[in-house]
Amino acid sequence: MTKLRLLIIFLTALIIISCDNSDTISLQGNWIKQAEFIGEPRTGAVCFTLGNEAYVGTGYHGEKCLRTFYKYNLQDGWTKIAVFPGKARQEAVAFTINGKGYVGTGVDIDGNRLKDFYEYDPTTNTWKEAPEFVGGARQGAIAFAINNIGYVGTGYGVLDGEDENYLQDFFKFENGKWERMGFYLGYKVANSTSFVINNKAYLISGEGNYFHTWEFDPNSSTNKYNGWSFRNKLIATNNSEFVNRQNALSFVINNKGYVATGVYGPYNRTVWEYEPDNDKWIEKTALEQEIFSRENAVGFSINNRGFIVTGNIAEHCLDDMWEFNPTMDKTDDDNRDYHE
């Protein structure tokens, strides 16, 4: 980053931090500075994981959308991989099944929503075209995978071939084919986040779903709600700010889900841990002052460790990366520049 750009981002962050009126209570968790993303700073990127490696690519930077892709592991850091073959885009989705990554949907620089999909093979570092998404062109959707079945739904796109709207639908990708499935609970939503724990998926936050948690259990897909059920609301305690937000990120550590970043009016700096067995939300250490507030960032877990990277604060795209340790006490000693 240039010094001028860093200064602008820093001043913006100071304004946001100064407006944070959350209580100064003692919370557990620590943020640790990690190696910067080596590609262009970007927002609205997409991410999938294969084994102990995370893959981050596409997104928006400045006045252009991107096609570049990079992988990250704990031993080698960031490495560039084959360029995404589809049209450059942001706000796409991704999932992993059968040892391969899938990326599709999103919106291009001209505002055209997309429905094409591509498959990435890590053994050959190659992409190929996959079956087109049958749910229609959209952006801001969510995706996840359970038992080698990919799921894509919600978002903002075309409703019934007529009106642009927030969507309330879900589709599964199995054995190379897309199939519509019911999404009978919840609301029309976009820009949510999701994570998977013990073969159950959780949909959290987003436009139209600010307070609710929805669980999807494919083993209960024969019930009248096609596997979806309502869980606990995301209401804050201890008089801290509500956890409602959109364009947030999530990751999983030790079978607990974590939701961070995002925006709802001001940027949201609080971090929340979800225990699915107890259906309970617990507030953790917020983004520390050295971390810029952001939205449209990427979250991922590898080796049972959780990371956030990229995103934007106002019009400025970011390339910093941070790791969250939920069991450590907060310390500022690990917030210095990674290369110092």
C-alpha positions in Angstrom: 0.0 0.0 0.0 1.2 3.6 -0.6 1.8 5.8 2.4 -1.0 8.2 1.3 -3.5 5.3 1.0 -2.5 4.0 4.3 -3.0 7.4 5.9 -6.4 7.8 4.4 -7.5 4.3 5.6 -6.0 5.0 9.1 -7.8 8.3 9.5 -11.1 6.7 8.4 -10.6 3.9 10.9 -9.9 6.3 13.7 -13.3 8.1 13.0 -15.1 4.7 13.1 -13.3 3.6 16.2 -14.1 6.9 17.9 -17.8 6.3 17.2 -17.7 2.9 18.9 -19.8 3.2 22.1 -19.7 -0.4 23.1 -18.9 -1.2 26.7 -15.3 -1.8 27.6 -15.9 -5.2 29.1 -13.3 -8.0 29.3 -13.8 -10.4 26.5 -11.7 -13.4 25.5 -9.9 -13.8 22.2 -6.9 -12.4 20.4 -6.1 -11.1 16.9 -2.7 -11.8 15.4 -1.1 -10.1 12.4 -0.3 -12.5 9.6 1.3 -12.3 6.1 -0.4 -9.8 3.7 -2.3 -11.1 0.7 0.2 -10.9 -2.2 -2.3 -10.1 -4.9 -4.0 -6.7 -5.6 -6.0 -5.4 -2.7 -9.6 -6.4 -3.3 -13.1 -6.5 -1.9 -16.0 -8.9 -2.7 -13.5 -11.8 -3.3 -14.4 -15.4 -3.1 -12.8 -18.3 -1.1 -12.8 -22.0 -0.8 -10.6 -24.5 1.0 -9.0 -27.8 -0.1 -7.3 -29.8 2.6 -5.0 -27.4 4.5 -5.0 -24.7 1.8 -7.3 -21.7 1.3 -7.9 -20.3 -2.2 -8.9 -16.6 -2.6 -9.6 -14.9 -5.9 -11.8 -12.6 -8.1 -13.2 -9.5 -6.4 -13.1 -5.8 -7.1 -10.2 -3.3 -7.0 -10.5 0.3 -8.0 -12.4 0.5 -11.2 -12.0 -3.1 -12.3 -13.1 -6.6 -11.3 -10.4 -9.3 -11.1 -9.8 -12.8 -12.2 -6.5 -13.6 -10.4 -6.4 -16.4 -7.8 -4.0 -17.3 -4.9 -3.6 -20.1 -2.5 -2.4 -19.9 1.2 -1.0 -22.5 3.5 0.8 -22.1 6.8 4.1 -23.4 5.5 4.5 -21.4 2.2 2.2 -18.5 2.7 0.6 -17.0 -0.4 1.2 -18.4 -3.9 -0.3 -17.4 -7.2 -2.3 -20.1 -9.1 -4.0 -20.3 -12.5 -6.2 -17.3 -13.4 -9.9 -17.8 -13.1 -11.2 -18.4 -16.7 -14.6 -16.8 -16.4 -15.5 -13.2 -16.7 -13.9 -11.0 -14.0 -16.4 -10.5 -11.1 -17.2 -9.8 -7.5 -19.7 -11.1 -5.0 -19.5 -14.6 -6.4 -19.8 -17.8 -4.3 -17.6 -20.9 -3.9 -17.7 -24.4 -2.4 -15.6 -27.6 -2.3 -16.7 -31.1 -3.2 -14.8 -34.2 -4.1 -11.5 -32.5 -3.8 -12.2 -29.7 -6.2 -13.3 -26.1 -5.9 -16.3 -24.5 -7.6 -16.7 -20.8 -8.2 -19.7 -19.1 -9.9 -22.4 -16.4 -10.0 -21.5 -12.8 -9.0 -21.6 -9.5 -10.9 -19.2 -8.0 -13.4 -17.9 -4.4 -13.6 -20.9 -3.4 -15.8 -23.5 -4.6 -13.3 -24.4 -7.8 -15.2 -25.2 -10.6 -12.9 -23.8 -14.0 -13.8 -24.8 -17.7 -13.5 -21.8 -19.5 -14.9 -19.7 -21.9 -12.8 -16.2 -23.2 -13.0 -14.3 -26.1 -11.4 -10.7 -26.0 -10.1 -8.5 -29.1 -9.9 -5.6 -28.5 -7.5 -3.7 -31.5 -8.8 -3.3 -30.0 -12.2 -3.7 -26.3 -11.3 -6.4 -26.0 -14.0 -9.9 -24.7 -14.3 -12.7 -26.0 -16.5 -16.3 -24.9 -17.1 -18.9 -26.6 -14.9 -22.6 -26.9 -15.4 -24.3 -23.5 -15.3 -26.2 -22.6 -12.2 -29.9 -23.2 -12.8 -31.2 -20.8 -10.2 -30.5 -17.8 -12.4 -28.0 -15.0 -12.3 -27.3 -13.4 -8.9 -24.9 -11.7 -6.6 -24.5 -11.7 -2.8 -25.6 -15.3 -2.5 -24.2 -17.9 0.0 -22.7 -21.3 -0.7 -21.5 -24.3 1.4 -20.9 -28.0 1.0 -22.0 -31.0 3.1 -21.1 -34.6 2.3 -19.8 -33.7 -1.1 -22.9 -31.9 -2.1 -22.7 -28.2 -2.9 -25.5 -25.8 -2.0 -26.2 -22.3 -3.3 -29.0 -19.9 -2.5 -30.4 -16.5 -1.6 -28.8 -13.3 -2.9 -29.9 -10.5 -5.1 -30.9 -11.2 -8.7 -33.8 -12.0 -11.0 -37.0 -13.3 -9.4 -39.2 -15.6 -11.6 -37.5 -14.2 -14.7 -39.2 -10.8 -14.2 -38.1 -8.6 -11.3 -34.8 -7.9 -9.7 -35.2 -8.7 -6.0 -33.8 -10.3 -2.9 -34.2 -14.1 -3.3 -35.5 -16.9 -1.1 -34.4 -20.1 -2.8 -31.8 -22.9 -2.6 -30.3 -25.3 -5.0 -28.0 -28.3 -4.6 -25.2 -29.6 -6.9 -24.7 -33.3 -6.8 -23.2 -35.7 -9.3 -22.6 -32.9 -11.8 -26.3 -31.7 -11.8 -28.1 -28.8 -10.2 -31.5 -29.4 -8.5 -33.9 -26.9 -6.9 -34.8 -27.6 -3.3 -37.1 -25.8 -0.9 -36.1 -23.0 1.4 -39.3 -22.6 3.4 -38.1 -20.7 6.4 -36.5 -17.4 6.7 -36.8 -14.3 4.5 -35.7 -13.1 1.2 -32.1 -12.2 2.0 -28.8 -11.2 0.4 -25.2 -10.6 1.6 -25.5 -13.2 4.4 -22.7 -15.4 5.6 -22.7 -19.2 6.5 -20.6 -21.9 8.0 -20.8 -25.7 8.4 -20.3 -27.6 11.7 -20.9 -31.4 12.0 -22.6 -31.7 8.6 -25.1 -28.9 9.4 -25.0 -25.4 7.8 -25.9 -22.2 9.5 -27.1 -19.0 7.7 -26.5 -15.8 9.6 -27.1 -12.1 9.1 -27.5 -10.3 5.8 -30.0 -7.8 4.3 -33.5 -9.1 5.4 -32.1 -11.4 8.1 -30.3 -9.2 10.6 -31.1 -11.0 13.8 -31.8 -14.7 12.9 -29.9 -17.9 12.7 -31.1 -20.6 10.4 -29.9 -24.2 10.5 -29.9 -26.6 7.5 -29.7 -30.3 8.3 -29.7 -32.4 5.0 -30.6 -35.5 7.1 -33.9 -33.8 7.9 -34.7 -32.9 4.3 -37.8 -35.0 4.3 -39.6 -32.8 6.9 -42.0 -30.1 5.7 -39.3 -27.4 5.9 -36.9 -29.4 3.8 -34.2 -29.5 6.5 -34.3 -25.8 7.6 -35.1 -24.8 11.1 -34.9 -21.6 13.2 -32.2 -21.2 15.9 -31.4 -18.5 18.4 -31.5 -14.9 17.5 -28.2 -12.9 17.3 -29.1 -10.4 20.1 -26.2 -8.9 22.0 -25.9 -8.9 25.8 -24.0 -6.6 28.2 -25.4 -3.5 26.5 -22.9 -3.9 23.6 -24.0 -3.2 20.0 -26.3 -5.5 18.3 -24.7 -8.2 16.1 -26.9 -7.4 13.1 -24.8 -6.8 9.9 -24.5 -7.5 6.3 -21.4 -8.3 4.1 -19.9 -10.1 7.2 -17.6 -13.1 7.2 -17.4 -16.3 9.2 -15.1 -19.2 9.9 -15.1 -22.3 12.2 -12.6 -23.3 15.0 -13.1 -26.4 17.2 -16.7 -26.9 16.1 -17.7 -23.3 16.9 -18.7 -20.7 14.4 -17.4 -17.1 14.4 -19.0 -14.1 12.8 -17.0 -10.8 12.3 -16.8 -7.6 10.3 -19.6 -6.3 8.2 -21.7 -3.2 8.2 -25.1 -2.0 9.4 -25.0 1.8 9.3 -21.5 2.0 10.8 -19.0 -0.8 10.4 -19.5 -3.5 13.0 -16.4 -4.4 14.9 -17.9 -7.0 17.3 -17.0 -10.7 17.1 -19.4 -13.5 18.1 -18.9 -17.2 18.7 -21.8 -19.7 18.1 -22.1 -23.0 20.0 -24.5 -25.1 18.0 -24.9 -27.8 20.6 -26.2 -25.2 23.1 -27.7 -22.9 20.5 -25.8 -20.0 22.2 -24.0 -16.9 21.0 -21.1 -15.5 23.1 -19.4 -12.2 22.5 -15.6 -12.4 22.0 -12.8 -9.8 21.6 -13.8 -7.3 18.9 -11.5 -6.3 16.1 -8.5 -4.6 17.8 -7.7 -1.0 17.0 -4.9 -1.9 14.6 -7.4 -3.8 12.4 -9.3 -1.6 9.9 -13.1 -1.9 10.0 -14.3 -3.5 6.8 -17.0 -5.3 4.9 -16.9 -7.8 2.0 -13.8 -9.5 3.4 -13.0 -13.2 3.2 -13.0 -15.6 6.2 -11.6 -19.1 6.1 -10.3 -21.9 8.4 -7.4 -24.2 7.8 -5.7 -26.5 10.4 -8.5 -25.5 12.8 -7.3 -21.9 12.7 -9.4 -18.9 11.6 -8.3 -16.1 9.3 -9.7 -12.9 7.7 -8.3 -11.2 4.7 -9.0 -8.4 2.1 -12.3 -6.4 2.1 -12.9 -2.7 2.0 -13.3 0.3 4.2 -15.3 2.9 2.4 -13.8 3.0 -1.2 -10.4 1.6 -0.1 -9.6 -2.0 -0.8 -7.5 -3.9 1.7 -4.8 -6.7 1.6 -4.0 -7.3 5.3 -4.6 -10.7 7.0 -5.4 -11.5 10.6 -5.8 -14.7 12.6 -8.2 -15.0 15.5 -7.4 -17.2 18.5 -10.6 -17.5 20.6 -8.9 -18.9 23.7 -6.1 -16.4 24.1 -6.3 -13.2 26.1 -6.0 -10.1 24.1 -2.4 -8.7 23.6 -1.1 -5.9 21.4 2.4 -7.6 21.1 1.4 -9.5 18.0 -0.2 -6.6 16.1 3.0 -5.1 14.7 3.9 -5.4 11.0 4.3 -9.1 10.1 7.8 -8.5 8.6 9.2 -6.6 11.6 
